[in-house]
Amino acid sequence: MTKFKIGDRVALPQVGVGCVVNISTNTAFGPEREFYEIRPDRQSSTIYIPTDLDPGERGLRRVMTAKQARQVIEVLATGTPPLTDQEWRKTLKERLKSADVDEQAALIRDLATRGQHRRLSAQEKSYLEKAQEALMSELVEALHQTPEEVKAAMEKALIVGIDVPKATAPSM
């Protein structure tokens, strides 16, 4: 089980990058427990995650490395066969909450691809926006680039993934 300390930079699905600002004991959520207090970069709120749970269970993980970030962009550029509507509805919310950054990138890729073939529902658009914002904040941190540079790289990769069949998608 991964342990974090105050000052660690962490990533959460749907939220993006934040910082462990404190580790405290609290009884507000039931019996006394120790919590990581995480302040997301893009929000003014604080998120509390129990330290006695596997952080991966809540999607909490260390910010990816630059090498992992480049691999994630490759996932965005990899075409994929569309899921059936039944498969899609079952996995959409689970994938948004996944601690696996490749799974989050695949969700973005799949939603973008789906949007090219049919109109996205309001829920799908919301999931796409949340996933893109969270992933972009982490890529900015991992690659030490501006949000504009990362957004351009993500968009370019998605265009490649939509236009190029899976077997011939170029690697970045």
C-alpha positions in Angstrom: 0.0 0.0 0.0 1.4 3.4 -1.0 1.9 5.9 1.8 2.0 9.6 1.1 3.5 12.4 3.2 2.8 16.1 3.5 3.9 17.9 0.4 3.6 14.9 -2.0 2.1 15.7 -5.4 -0.7 13.3 -6.1 -3.3 12.7 -8.8 -7.0 11.8 -8.4 -9.4 10.8 -11.2 -12.0 13.5 -12.0 -10.0 16.0 -10.0 -6.4 16.0 -11.4 -3.3 17.0 -9.6 -3.2 18.2 -6.0 -1.0 18.3 -2.9 -1.1 16.4 0.4 -1.4 19.4 2.7 -1.9 17.5 6.0 -2.4 14.1 7.5 -4.9 14.4 10.3 -7.2 12.5 12.6 -10.9 13.2 12.3 -14.1 11.8 13.7 -16.4 13.7 11.4 -16.9 10.7 9.1 -17.6 8.1 11.9 -15.0 6.5 14.2 -11.7 8.2 14.6 -9.5 7.7 11.5 -6.5 9.2 9.9 -7.0 11.0 6.6 -4.9 12.5 3.9 -6.0 16.1 3.3 -5.5 16.8 -0.4 -5.9 20.3 -1.9 -6.5 20.0 -5.7 -4.7 22.6 -7.8 -7.9 23.5 -9.7 -10.3 23.6 -6.7 -10.4 25.5 -3.5 -11.9 22.6 -1.6 -10.1 19.9 0.4 -10.5 16.2 -0.3 -10.2 13.7 2.6 -9.1 10.2 1.9 -8.6 7.6 4.7 -5.0 6.5 5.1 -6.0 3.0 6.2 -7.6 2.2 2.8 -5.6 1.3 -0.3 -5.2 4.7 -2.0 -5.6 3.1 -5.4 -9.1 2.1 -4.3 -10.0 5.8 -4.3 -7.9 6.4 -7.4 -5.2 8.3 -5.4 -1.7 7.8 -6.8 1.5 9.6 -7.4 1.7 12.0 -10.3 2.9 10.2 -13.4 6.5 10.6 -14.7 7.3 12.3 -18.0 7.9 8.8 -19.6 4.4 7.7 -18.5 3.0 10.9 -19.7 4.3 10.3 -23.2 2.8 6.8 -23.1 -0.5 8.2 -22.1 -0.4 10.5 -25.2 0.2 7.4 -27.3 -2.9 5.8 -25.8 -4.9 8.9 -27.0 -3.5 8.3 -30.5 -4.4 4.6 -30.7 -7.6 3.9 -32.5 -10.0 1.4 -31.0 -13.1 -0.4 -32.1 -16.3 1.1 -30.7 -18.0 -0.6 -27.8 -21.6 -1.7 -28.0 -24.1 0.6 -26.2 -24.5 -2.0 -23.4 -20.7 -2.3 -22.8 -20.4 1.5 -23.0 -23.0 2.3 -20.3 -21.6 -0.4 -18.0 -18.0 0.9 -18.1 -18.3 4.6 -18.6 -18.5 5.7 -14.9 -16.1 3.0 -13.7 -13.5 4.2 -16.3 -13.9 7.8 -15.2 -13.0 6.9 -11.6 -10.2 4.5 -12.5 -6.8 5.1 -10.9 -5.2 3.7 -14.1 -4.1 6.7 -16.1 -4.0 4.6 -19.3 -7.7 3.7 -18.7 -8.5 7.4 -18.3 -6.7 8.3 -21.5 -8.6 5.4 -23.3 -11.9 6.8 -22.0 -11.0 10.2 -23.5 -10.0 8.6 -26.7 -13.1 6.5 -26.8 -15.5 9.4 -26.1 -13.8 11.5 -28.7 -14.1 8.7 -31.2 -17.7 8.1 -30.3 -18.4 11.9 -30.7 -17.2 11.6 -34.3 -19.7 8.9 -35.1 -22.7 10.2 -33.1 -23.7 13.0 -30.9 -22.6 12.6 -27.3 -25.2 12.7 -24.5 -24.9 15.4 -21.9 -23.5 12.8 -19.5 -20.9 11.6 -22.0 -19.9 15.3 -22.6 -19.6 15.9 -18.9 -17.4 12.8 -18.4 -15.2 13.8 -21.4 -14.7 17.3 -20.0 -13.9 16.0 -16.4 -11.5 13.3 -17.7 -9.8 15.8 -20.1 -9.3 18.4 -17.4 -8.0 15.9 -14.8 -5.6 14.2 -17.3 -4.4 17.6 -18.7 -3.5 18.9 -15.2 -1.4 15.8 -14.6 0.3 15.9 -18.0 1.1 19.6 -17.4 2.9 18.6 -14.2 4.6 15.5 -15.6 5.8 17.1 -18.8 6.6 20.6 -17.4 4.7 22.2 -20.2 2.0 24.9 -20.3 -1.7 23.9 -20.4 -1.8 25.2 -24.0 1.0 22.9 -25.1 -0.5 19.9 -23.4 -3.9 20.6 -24.8 -2.5 20.9 -28.3 -0.6 17.6 -27.9 -3.8 15.9 -26.6 -5.9 17.2 -29.5 -3.2 16.2 -32.1 -3.1 12.7 -30.6 -6.9 12.4 -30.6 -7.1 13.5 -34.3 -4.5 10.8 -35.2 -6.4 8.2 -33.2 -9.7 9.1 -34.9 -8.2 9.3 -38.4 -5.8 6.3 -38.3 -6.8 2.6 -37.8 -5.4 1.0 -34.7 -2.9 -1.2 -36.5 -1.1 1.8 -38.1 -1.4 4.4 -35.4 2.0 6.2 -35.1 3.8 6.4 -31.8 4.8 9.7 -30.4 
